[in-house]
Amino acid sequence: MKEKRFKEAQELRGRSFKGNLETYIRLSKLRPKLFSNKQQSFNLAVVNVGAPACGVNAAVRSIIRYGLCEGHNMFAIFDGFEGLVNNQ
């Protein structure tokens, strides 16, 4: 790190670290309109069920942002599985 060989440091940390770093950069810096991979787009929905839990909002935002960056169609479903059944 002192010698500023950052690429080599990333390689030494392994594939998992490199993948996590790329995801962090994508989620924190990039905007969805910069990415468009319409050839493999999916319809994805996020459903929250159960009691509130710490960190869920941040996790959902990350999932949505990542999906948008990949060119997927992202949907929110209100009121858990009942909302899904009722087309909400």
Backbone hydrogen bonds, N-H to C=O, Kabsch-Sander energy under -0.5 kcal/mol:
donor,donor_aa,acceptor,acceptor_aa,energy
4,K,1,M,-1.6
6,F,4,K,-1.1
9,A,5,R,-2.0
10,Q,6,F,-2.4
11,E,7,K,-2.2
12,L,8,E,-2.2
13,R,9,A,-1.2
14,G,10,Q,-0.9
14,G,11,E,-0.7
18,K,14,G,-2.0
19,G,15,R,-2.5
20,N,16,S,-2.5
21,L,17,F,-2.6
22,E,18,K,-2.3
23,T,19,G,-2.1
24,Y,20,N,-2.5
25,I,21,L,-2.6
26,R,22,E,-2.4
27,L,23,T,-2.7
28,S,24,Y,-2.4
29,K,25,I,-2.2
30,L,25,I,-0.8
30,L,26,R,-0.8
34,L,31,R,-2.1
35,F,32,P,-1.9
40,Q,37,N,-1.6
41,S,38,K,-1.1
44,L,42,F,-0.6
44,L,73,N,-3.2
46,V,75,F,-1.9
48,N,77,I,-0.6
49,V,47,V,-0.5
56,V,53,A,-1.6
59,A,55,G,-2.2
60,V,56,V,-2.9
61,R,57,N,-2.5
62,S,58,A,-2.1
63,I,59,A,-2.3
64,I,60,V,-2.7
65,R,61,R,-2.7
66,Y,62,S,-2.6
67,G,63,I,-2.4
68,L,64,I,-2.6
69,C,65,R,-2.6
70,E,66,Y,-1.6
71,G,68,L,-1.5
72,H,67,G,-2.6
73,N,42,F,-2.7
74,M,72,H,-0.7
75,F,44,L,-2.4
77,I,46,V,-1.7
78,F,76,A,-0.5
78,F,88,Q,-0.6
80,G,77,I,-0.5
82,E,79,D,-0.7
83,G,79,D,-1.7
84,L,80,G,-1.7
85,V,81,F,-2.4
86,N,82,E,-2.0
87,N,84,L,-1.3
88,Q,83,G,-3.4
